[in-house]
């Protein structure tokens, strides 16, 4: 025990074994959904035939997340967890495989290439230099924007707000079913426990809300409750819930690294098209991680007065390897998760939190369906409260300087509204450079921010450029 405490520097971070384990369990429960959501996006519905096989994707999703999160904890001593990135997997599924006819192995090979580029940027020091070049106000805006993003995700996952596809684009859903009612009850429990400063409030809230969900689901029945199938229900028997270690369940691993896919994708789809896709994915991966690390690091109190995270090179190194590993294992790029903020809110301050999360992902391979019992409505209240806690960083803003604070506002508003971290960061960077130019203060812009702003303009234009150069094939 003393060796573990010394390695993870418990005294320096003012934490304990119990706190770190509890924080790790909280983070895992909040993000365990990815084990099922990732294969659902990549391997079901219209991708049932064209995408990678469902069960191997679920297995590899848990395996890669577990190994990388443990590596993050041991190499950095920060409570950051990694898993397959939502958004990036949607691009792979719907833009590359369905939209442009890439074989799934080719699409994952593209992920490997963008990961290699990011790794080279980390090794060269360029990625860290960009993070250090960002003004402190924009860094804080990124953290606040991620807080709003997490809060909004919680409202969506809880079923409390829905997209309409018209004006207004988002409306309160109201209490339409038992699942939404469960979210409201869970939010009340979470707020009460956090307000009373109960130790382990977030984890207790998730567990209590899950029990309530199971009871309500049994009373009204799965069809009427509104919970996703398989959630909020106890397994009737253990048979079928244990993992089968046959080789078929590992078949996606390393397929994208075969030369016919890794190099063939460039020949089959053209250097320019693949290059634009790699560029867009790289920017998204690059700045999603940057935003998450800044946001969660700020929340945990890790950053210094300039908003810099000590030892960030190792964090970025593990994260860049995550992109390569995710592509190689056929599960899409693995990236640092904003849900890490849940564990930080629970008191997690060291890499032991990450080790616990990673170990639980590996265990989840054995009991994956059991891990899916917790419904989204039980974790959504935690996301809402964590988002609020991150939003409180906004008190540090000085609204007197428009050419800094308007880009900050653009960042924290655009991020949740577009449902992407990268787009919010892009809006902030581009408006920051623009306002510095029109106010005659262009010399105050760090040279690297000019490069990034231009890159983001290309990022915004990339879909149009791709459509002009090579329109997607018409639907069959």
N, C-alpha and C positions, 0 to 999 in steps of 0.2 A: 504493500500500500504506500509506504514512504517513497519507494522508487517511482511509482506512478505519479504521486503528488509532486515529486521533485522534477520529473521529466516535463510535466505539463505546467509547472510553476504555479501551483495552486495558491501559495501565499502571496505571490506577486499580483495575481489576478483576483485575489480575495474571493475564492470559491472553494468548493468542497466536492468530494466524490459523489455524494448524494445529489447535489445540485446539478453536476455535469451529466449524470445518468438520467435524471429527470428531464433535463433540457434536451438531451439526445432523443429520448423517447417521444417528447413533444414534437420535435422537428420531424421525426420519422412518421408519426401518425398524420401530421399535417400534409406531408408530401408523398405518402405511400400510394396515393391515387395514381401516380405516374406508371406504376407497374401494370395497371389495367388500361389507363387512358392512352398510353403510347402505342400499344398494339392495336387498340381500337382505331386510332387515327391511321396507322400505317398498314393495317392488315385486315380491316373489315369493310363491309359495305361495298362501295365501288372498287375497293382495293383488295377484295378477298382473293382475286385471281392474280392481279398484277403486282400486289405488294408482297413483302416477305411473309412467311407463315406466322400465324398468330401466337401460338404457344412458345416457339423459340424466341420470338421478339419479347414476350413477357419475361421469359427466363433471362435473356441477355440484358434486358433493361434493369432488372434487379441486380444481376451480377456486376455489370459495369458500374452502376451507381454505388454499390457496396464497396468495390475495390478502390474506386477513385475517391470516395468520401473518406475512407480510412487513410488513404495516402495524403489527402488534404490535411487531416488532423495531425498525422505524424510529422509531416514536412513543414507545416506552418504554425501549428499550435493555435489555430483560429477555429471557431465553431461554424465553419462554412460547409454546407452539404452540396453535393452535385448529383444531377440526374439528367436524363434526356430532356432537352429544352423544348417546351411547348412553343409553337410559333415556327421554330426551325423544322420540327417534324412535319408541320402542316405544309410548309413550303416544299419539302421533299415529297410528301404524299400527293398534293393536289396540283402543284405547279410543275414539278419535274416528272413524276411517274404518270399521272393522269393527263396533265396539260400538254407535256412535250414528248411523251412516249418513251421516257428513259426506263430501262430495266431497273428494278429496285437496287440491284448491285451497282449499277452505274450511278444512280442518285446518291448512294452511300459513299461511292468513290469520290464524288464531288465534295462531300463532307470531309473526307480524309484530306483532300487537297487544301481546303480552306483551313483545316486544323494545322497542317504543316506550315502554311504561311504565317498563321498566328504564332506558332511555336518559334519560328525564325524571328518574328518581330519581338517576341519576349527575350530571346537569347541575345538579340542585338541591343536591347535596352530601349527600343523605340516605343513599345507599348507603355512602359513605365514612364517614359519621358512625356508622353501625351497626357497621362493622368496627372503628372506633376505640373503641367502647363495650364490646367483648367483653373480659372479663378475660383476662389473660395465660395463666393456666392452661388456660382453655378453648381459647385459640388454639393452644397447644401440643398439647392433646388432639386438636384437629382435624388437626394435622399428623401425629401418631402414628396416629390413626384412618385417615387416608388411606394411611399406610405399610402398615398391616395390610390395608387394602382392596386396595392394589396387589399385596401378597404373595399374597393369596387369589385375585385375578384370575389371577396367574401359575400357581398350582396348578390352577385350573380350566382355563385355556387349555392347560396342559401335559397335561391329561387325568389328572392324579394324584389329584384328588378329584372326586367326582361327586355330584349331588343324587339322593336316593332317593325323595323324596316321602312318606317315612314316618319313623319313629324308628329310628335317628338320622337327621336330615335330610341330613347330608353324611357320606360315608364315603371312606376311601382306595380308589382304584380299583385300585391295584396296577399292575404292569407287564403290561397286557393285550395290548399290541400293540407293533409297532415304533415307532409314533408316541410312545407314552408312554416307551418305552425311550430314544428320542432326547431327550426332555425331561430324563430323569434324567442322561444323559451330558452334555447341555448345562449342566445345573445344576452338575455336577462341574467342568466346564471353567470356568464363570463364577466359582465360588467360588475355584478355584485361582488364576485370574488376578487377581482382586480381592485375595485374601489376600496375594499376592506383589507387589501394587501395580504391576502391569504397566500402562504407559500405553496407553490405548485398550482396556482389558480388556473392556468391555461390547460394543464394536463387533466386536472380534476374536472374542468368544464367539459372537455372532450369526452371523458369517460362517462360522466353523468348524462350528458346529452345523448350519447350512444345508447345507454340503457333505456332512456325515455323513448328513443326512436324505435328500439326493438319492441318495447311494450306496445306502443301505438301501432306499429306495423302488424303485430299479432292481433290487436283488437279489431282494426278496420280491414285488414287483409292487404297483401302486397299490391293488388291491382288498383285499389282505391287510395292507397297511401301517398303515392307520388314518389316514393324512393326508387332509386335505380335498382334493377334486378340484382340480387345477390348481396345487397347492402341492408343494414338494419335487420338482419335475420341470422339466427344461430344455425350452424350446420347441423343437419339431422344425423349425420354419421361422418366419421373421420375418413372412411374409405373414399378415395377420389380427391382428398385434400392434401395428400402427401405427394411430393414431386417424384416423377418417374425419371430416373437418370439414364434413359436411353439416349443414344447419340443423336436421334432425330430431333430431340429438344434443344440441341446445340448447333443445328445446321446452318444458322445464319452467320456464325462466328467466322471471321476472316474471309468470307466469300468475296467481299468488295475489294480485297487486296490482290485478287488474281489479276495478272497482267491484262487479260481481255477486258476487264472492267476498269481497273485503275488507270490504264493508259488508253484503252479502247474508247472510253467515253469522249476523249478529245477528238478522235478520228471520226467517231460515229455522229457527233452532234455539232462539230465545228469549234474551232479555237475561240472565236469571238463570243459565241453564245455561252459556252461553258465558262469562259473567262468572266463574263458579266455576272453569271450566276454565282461563281466562286467569290467575286468581289462583293456582291450584295450579302451573301451569307456571312462572309468574313466580317463586314462592318457590323452586321446585326449581332453576331457572336461576340465580337470585340467589345462593343459598347454595352450590350446586355450585362456582361460580366462586370465591366467597369462600374456601371450603375449600381449593381447589386453589392459589390464589394464596398463601394463608397457609402451606400445607404446603410447597410448592416453594420459596417465598421463605425460609422457615425453614431448609430443607435447604441452600440456596445461601449462607446467611449474609447475606441482604439486609435482614432486619428489624432494627429497633432494639431497645433494652432493653424497650420496651413492646409489642413484637410488631407494630409498625407498618411497613408497606412504603413507603419514600419514593417519591413520584411515582405513587402507586397510582391517582390519578384518571384518568390516561391509560390505564392497564391496564383499568380498569373501562369506560372510554369505548369502547375498541376492542372489548371483549367484548360490550358491549350492542349495538353495531352488528352484531356477529356474529349475534345472535338475529334481527335484522331481515333481514339479508342471507340467512341460512339459510332463513327462511321465504319470502322473496321469490324465491329461486332453487329452491324446491321440495325442499330437502334436510333440513329441520328445523333447529332452533336450533344455531348454532355456538358452542361454548364453549371455554374454556381447558382443555387436557387434562392430566390427572394424569400422563400419559406424558412430559410435559415433564421430569419428575424424572429420567428416564433420561439425557437430555442434560446435565442439571446434574451427575449423578453422573459423567459422562464429562468434566467440567471446563468445560462451557458456562457463561459468566457474563455474556454481553452479548446485545444484540439481533441480532448477526450470526448466532448460532445459529438464531434464528427465521427470519432471511432465508434461510438455507440450507435449512431445513425447508420454507419456503414455496416456494422455487424448485424443490425436488424434487417437491412436490405438483403444480406446474404441468407439470414434465417428465413426471410420471406420467400425465398426460392422453394423451401420445403413446405411452407404453409401459405402459399399465395392466396388461395380463396379465403382463408381465415382472416388474413390481413385486410381483406376487402370488406369486412363486416361494418367497419366504421363508415357511416354515410357522409356525404359532402356537407350535409346540414349540421353535422356535429363539429366539423372543423372550420366551417365558414365563420361562425361567431369569433373564433380566435383570430382569423385573418382580419376581421373588421377592427377588433381591439388593437391588434399589433399595428395595423395601418394608422390608427389614431395616434398611437405612441410615437411612431416615426414622423407623423405630421407635426408634432409639437416642436420639431427642429425649426419650423418656420418662424418661431419667435426670435431667431437670430438675424432675420433679414433687416436690412436698412433700406427702406423704400424710397429714400431721397434721391437715388442715382438711377434714373430711368434706363440708361444704356447698359446697366448691369441687371437691374431688377425686372425689367420687362422680359429679357431672355429667360430669367429665372421663372417668371410667371408662365411663359410659353412652355417651358420644360415641364412644370408640375401640372399644367392643365392638359397638354397634348398627350402626355404619357398614359393616363388612365382612359382618356377618350378614344385613343387609337388602339388601346390594349397592347401596346408595345413599348418597351423601355427605350429601344434604339430611336424610334421616331420622336419621342419626347426629347431625348438628348440632341438629336439632329436639329429640331426646331429651336432649341436654346442656343446651340452653337452658331447656326446660320444667322439668327436675329442679333446675336451678340456682335458678330463681325460686322454685320450691316450697320448697326447703330453706331459702332465705333467709327465706321467710315463716314457716315453722314454728319457726325458731330465733330469731325476733324481730329479724331483721336486714334486714328488707325495704327499709329506707332505703338500704342499700348497693347495691341494684340500680339500675343506670342507667335513667333513664326510657325510653330507646329499647329496652332489653331487655324491659321490660314489653310494649311494643307488639309486638315480635317474638315473645315467648312466646305472646301471645294469638293472633297470626297463625298460629303453628304449631298451636295447638289447633284452629283452623278448618281448617288444612291437613289434619290427621289426620281431621277429621270430614267433609271435603268429599266423599269418595266416598259416604258414607252419606247426606249431604244430597242429593246428585245422584240417588241411587237412589230416595229418597222423593219428590222433586219430579217427576222424569221418569225412570221406569225405562227401561233400554235396550230397544229393540224385540226381540221374540222372534226366534230364529234362523229363517231361511226353511226 
